[in-house]
Amino acid sequence: MNMELYISLAAMIISLISVIVSVAIYLLGIQRDKKQDTLDSFNLLQEQVFDKLNLITYSEITNICKKVDNGSIDDETNSKYYELLGYLARLEHFSLGVNTGIYDAKTAERAGTAFLVSLRKKLLPVIELQEKRGNLNSDKRIEYYKEFRMLTERVAKYE
């Protein structure tokens, strides 16, 4: 009788250990997938946003914003301005993913520490103009590209 109890107890302990190991492997797999998804998304941003923004200077961005703000918009300026807004939308989406934990924050920080911070500074005229334009007829102040700001502030601590 005692032998059956020991065998049952040993089987239960082995089953419990196997469940714990399975859960640990599952959680490590999720963590690895999250890191890989972050790198994949960052690589996509590199193609869709970073490479294109590297071709635009800060002075070009400020000139575009001045023209939009003054109302002297031609087709080319309008196109470039909305292109910049599209880049910011992609950056905001990525930042939201990092800030909410969908993407791995440490991987994102390691991948783009100084670059993301300098990119936000470069795009600040567009961000400020959007906030100015978006808050003209509103009593409640709207902060545009908040997730991107939060990410770059967090990343700046690692510089």
C-alpha positions as CSV (number, residue, x, y, z in Angstrom):
1,M,0.0,0.0,0.0
2,N,2.8,2.4,0.9
3,M,4.6,1.6,-2.3
4,E,1.5,2.7,-4.4
5,L,1.3,5.9,-2.5
6,Y,5.0,6.7,-3.2
7,I,4.6,5.8,-6.8
8,S,1.5,8.1,-7.1
9,L,3.3,10.8,-5.2
10,A,6.3,10.5,-7.5
11,A,4.1,10.6,-10.6
12,M,2.4,13.7,-9.3
13,I,5.7,15.5,-8.6
14,I,7.0,14.5,-12.1
15,S,3.8,15.8,-13.6
16,L,4.0,19.1,-11.7
17,I,7.7,19.6,-12.7
18,S,6.7,18.9,-16.3
19,V,3.9,21.5,-16.2
20,I,6.3,24.1,-14.7
21,V,8.9,23.4,-17.3
22,S,6.3,23.6,-20.1
23,V,5.0,27.0,-18.8
24,A,8.6,28.3,-18.5
25,I,9.4,27.3,-22.1
26,Y,6.1,28.8,-23.3
27,L,6.8,32.1,-21.5
28,L,10.4,32.2,-22.9
29,G,9.0,31.6,-26.3
30,I,6.5,34.5,-26.0
31,Q,9.3,36.8,-24.8
32,R,11.5,35.8,-27.7
33,D,8.7,36.3,-30.2
34,K,8.0,39.7,-28.7
35,K,11.7,40.7,-29.3
36,Q,11.6,39.3,-32.8
37,D,8.4,41.2,-33.6
38,T,10.0,44.4,-32.3
39,L,13.0,43.9,-34.5
40,D,10.8,43.1,-37.5
41,S,8.7,46.2,-36.9
42,F,11.8,48.3,-36.4
43,N,13.3,47.0,-39.7
44,L,10.0,47.9,-41.4
45,L,10.2,51.4,-39.9
46,Q,13.8,51.6,-41.2
47,E,12.5,51.0,-44.8
48,Q,9.3,53.0,-44.6
49,V,10.3,55.9,-42.4
50,F,13.9,56.2,-41.2
51,D,15.6,55.9,-44.6
52,K,13.1,58.5,-46.1
53,L,13.5,60.9,-43.3
54,N,17.2,60.8,-43.6
55,L,16.9,62.4,-47.0
56,I,15.0,65.4,-45.6
57,T,16.9,68.0,-43.7
58,Y,15.6,69.9,-40.6
59,S,15.6,73.1,-42.5
60,E,13.4,71.6,-45.2
61,I,11.0,70.4,-42.6
62,T,10.8,73.8,-40.9
63,N,10.3,75.5,-44.4
64,I,7.5,73.1,-45.2
65,C,5.9,73.9,-41.8
66,K,6.3,77.6,-42.2
67,K,4.5,77.5,-45.6
68,V,1.7,75.4,-44.2
69,D,1.3,77.7,-41.2
70,N,1.3,80.8,-43.3
71,G,-1.3,79.3,-45.7
72,S,1.1,79.5,-48.7
73,I,0.6,75.9,-49.7
74,D,1.3,74.6,-53.1
75,D,0.8,71.0,-54.3
76,E,4.4,70.1,-53.6
77,T,4.4,71.5,-50.0
78,N,1.1,69.9,-49.3
79,S,2.3,66.5,-50.5
80,K,5.5,66.8,-48.5
81,Y,3.6,67.9,-45.4
82,Y,1.2,64.9,-45.5
83,E,4.1,62.6,-46.2
84,L,5.7,63.8,-43.0
85,L,2.4,63.3,-41.2
86,G,2.3,59.7,-42.5
87,Y,5.8,59.1,-41.2
88,L,4.7,60.4,-37.8
89,A,1.7,58.2,-37.8
90,R,3.9,55.1,-38.4
91,L,6.2,56.2,-35.6
92,E,3.2,56.8,-33.3
93,H,1.9,53.3,-34.0
94,F,5.2,51.7,-33.3
95,S,5.6,53.8,-30.1
96,L,2.1,52.7,-29.0
97,G,3.1,49.1,-29.4
98,V,6.2,49.6,-27.3
99,N,4.5,51.6,-24.6
100,T,1.6,49.1,-24.2
101,G,3.9,46.1,-24.1
102,I,3.0,44.6,-27.5
103,Y,6.6,45.2,-28.5
104,D,9.6,44.7,-26.2
105,A,10.7,48.0,-24.8
106,K,14.3,47.1,-24.1
107,T,14.8,45.8,-27.6
108,A,13.3,49.0,-29.0
109,E,15.5,51.1,-26.8
110,R,18.6,49.1,-27.7
111,A,17.7,49.3,-31.4
112,G,17.1,53.0,-31.7
113,T,18.2,54.9,-28.6
114,A,19.9,58.0,-30.0
115,F,18.2,57.8,-33.4
116,L,14.6,58.0,-32.1
117,V,15.4,60.9,-29.9
118,S,17.1,62.9,-32.7
119,L,14.3,62.0,-35.0
120,R,11.7,63.5,-32.7
121,K,13.7,66.7,-32.5
122,K,13.9,66.7,-36.2
123,L,10.1,66.3,-36.5
124,L,9.2,68.7,-33.7
125,P,8.2,71.5,-36.1
126,V,5.6,69.2,-37.6
127,I,4.4,68.0,-34.2
128,E,4.0,71.5,-32.9
129,L,2.2,72.7,-36.0
130,Q,-0.2,69.8,-35.8
131,E,-0.9,70.6,-32.2
132,K,-1.4,74.3,-33.1
133,R,-3.8,73.5,-35.9
134,G,-5.6,70.8,-34.0
135,N,-6.2,72.9,-30.9
136,L,-7.4,76.1,-32.7
137,N,-11.1,75.5,-32.0
138,S,-10.9,73.4,-28.9
139,D,-11.2,74.2,-25.2
140,K,-9.5,71.0,-24.4
141,R,-5.8,70.7,-25.4
142,I,-5.0,67.7,-27.5
143,E,-1.5,66.3,-27.4
144,Y,-0.5,64.9,-30.8
145,Y,2.0,62.1,-31.1
146,K,2.0,61.5,-27.3
147,E,3.1,57.9,-27.5
148,F,6.1,58.9,-29.6
149,R,7.0,61.5,-27.1
150,M,6.7,59.0,-24.2
151,L,8.9,56.5,-26.0
152,T,11.6,59.0,-26.8
153,E,11.6,60.4,-23.3
154,R,12.1,56.8,-22.0
155,V,14.7,56.0,-24.5
156,A,16.6,59.3,-23.8
157,K,17.4,58.0,-20.3
158,Y,19.5,55.2,-21.9
159,E,21.7,57.6,-23.9
